[in-house]
Amino acid sequence: MKQSPSLKVILNGLWKDQPIFSMVLGICSSLAVSNKVENAIAMGAGVTFALIGTAVLIAALRKLIPGRVRMIAYMIIIATFVIVVDRVLKAMFPDISRAIGPYVGLIITNCILMGRAEAFYVSNGVGLSLLDAIFNGLGYTYTLVLVSVIRELLGFGTILGLQVMPLSFNKWVIMAMAPGAFFVVALFIWVTRTLAKMDPDKQGGGM
């Protein structure tokens, strides 16, 4: 069955071309800020906001941006929205800003934003680009949240700062560190790619 362009964009963002598990983009932030759920939600919201703003501007101005300065234009547009995210976090969520602040600036060079800008926004209208940004942002965010739930639960015994595991629980310190992030992300990539191979559409069984 032939999919509509909108449905294809939604499915690609959430599953088929999911930024981290499928495309392995934005992997640095998934390792750096996913030790706590609140940090993952904040980073996911920031990236989604930057994606939406970038998508709308680039799609709207795509015919006016000269090819020779395309990448520079992307960087300036993305940086503008990242600065907004950074200022909002500092003003409204200072604790989270202190925890993930150094990594917020790296959104500017996040491969998800640059990749979507070059691969999709510059070639499509505002409507589809906005849809692509929303669902790629959601795909990125739920990835971070899934990883952070496991890491915070095992590494700190909490979820969103609330004690979930018994006080006698022997915390897995490695889960609060980078090696724990590598392990959890690698496990998710293995599971999702195994499931993708079972997709009948990719095996020629789809209509």
N, C-alpha and C positions, 0 to 999 in steps of 0.2 A: 504494500500500500504506500502510495506516495505521500510524504509528509509535507505539510505547509512550511514555508520558510520560517515562520514564527516558532512553530513547534520544534523544528530542527534546531534552531538557535537555543531554545530552552533546554532540550535534551543534551545538546553538546556542552552547554555550560555546567549542567548539573551532573553529567555522567560521561558521555562519550569522549569529550575533550576537556574533562574536568581539570582545572589548572594544575593541581598538585599530584593527584593520584595517576591521572592519565598522561598529562603533558610534562610533569615534573618541573613546573615553573613556580617561582616564588618559594623555593624550598628553604632558603636561608631563614626567612621569617617564621616558617613553620617549625623550624628547629629552635629558633632563638626565643620566641615569645609564647610557646605553647606549654609552658610548665604550669600555668594557672589559667583557669577558664576565663576569668575576667579580663586577663591580658589578651587572650585569643579573641574574645568578642570585640574588644576595643580595636585590635589590629584589623580584624575582619571588616568591621564597620568603616574604619578609615580607608581601607583599600577599596571597598565597595563605593564609598562616596567619591573617591578620586577617580574610579573607573567610570562612574555615571557622569561626572562633570567632564572628564576627558572625552568620553564618547559623544556627548551632545555637542561640544565645541568643535571637535575634529570633524564629525560628520557634517555639521552645519557649514564649516569653513573649508571642506575638503577641496572644493574647486578653486579656492582662492590661495591655497598654500602652495608655493612653488616647490617643485620636486627637490631642488638642490638644498633647500633649507627645511625639508620635511622633519628630519630627526630633531633638529634644534627646536622647531615649533612644538613637537611632541613634548620635549623636555620642559620647555617654558610653561606649557599648559598644565602638565602633570605637577610640576613644582608649585604652581599657584594653589592647586587644590590640596597638596600635601602640607603647605604652610598653614592653610585653614585648619586642617585636621590637627596639626601640632599645637596651634594656638588654642583650639577648643579643648583639647586634652589638658593643657597646662592650666587653663582657666577653670574648668569644671571638674576634672578628674586628676588632681595633682599626683595622687599616689600611683595611679596607673601610668601617668606621664613619666614619673621617675623610673618606673619599672621597664617601660618599653620605649622611652623617649629616644634613645640612640638609634633605634631601629625604625622609628617613624620616618625619619629623613631618608632612609634607604628605600622607601616606597617609590621615590623618584626614579630609581634605577630598577625597580621591580620588573622582572621579565614579563609578568602578566600584563601590566599596563602597556609597556612598549610593544609587546607582541600583539595584543588586541588592536592597538592603534594602527599598526602597520598592516596587519593581516585582515582587519575587518572594518574599523571605523572609517578609514580613508577611502574605502570602496563602497560603502553602503550609506543609506539615508539615516536620518536621526532616529526614526522609529525602531528599525531593526538594531541599530547600534545601541540604543538605550536598553532594549531588551537583552542584548548580548551582555552589556555591562552589568545589569542587575543580576542575571543568572550566573555569570562567571564570578561575580562578587559573592553570591550566595554559595556557589560551589566551593570557593576558597574559604569562606567563613565556616561552613559546616565541617570542612576538613580540619581546620584549626581547632574547632570546638571538640570534635571527636578525639583528636590526639591529646588535647589538654585535659579532657575528662579523665582519661586513663592515667596521664602523667601526674595530675594533681592528686587523684585518688590514691595512687600507689606511693607517690613521693611525699605527700603531706598528710594524707588521710582525710582530706577535705574536698568539698566541691563548692566553688564560689566563696571560699573562706569558712564555710560551715563544716563543723566536725561530722564526718560521716562514718569513718572507721572507728572501732573501739580505741580508747586511749592506749591500750596495751598493744595495738597493732605495730608491728616492726616495720617501720617505713623503709621503702626502697629508695635510698638516697640517689642511686644512679638515675632514677626517673626524673629527678629535679635537675639533672645535668645533661649536657649535650649528647653523650652516648645513649641515654635513655630515649631522647628524641629521635635519634637515628634509628634505633630499634623499632619504635612504635610506627614511625612513618614508613619504614621498609616493610613492616608487617602489613600495613594497610595497602601499600602499593602491590604487594604480592597477592593479597586477597582480591582486590578490585580487578587486577589484570587477569586473575584466574577466572573470575566471574565474567569478565568481558569476553574471554575466549569461548564461554558457553552461550554467548549471545547468538541466537539463530540467524539474525540478520548478517552477522559477520561470517557465518558458516554457509551462507548461501541458502538458508532455509526460510528466509523472510520473503514476504510478498512485495 
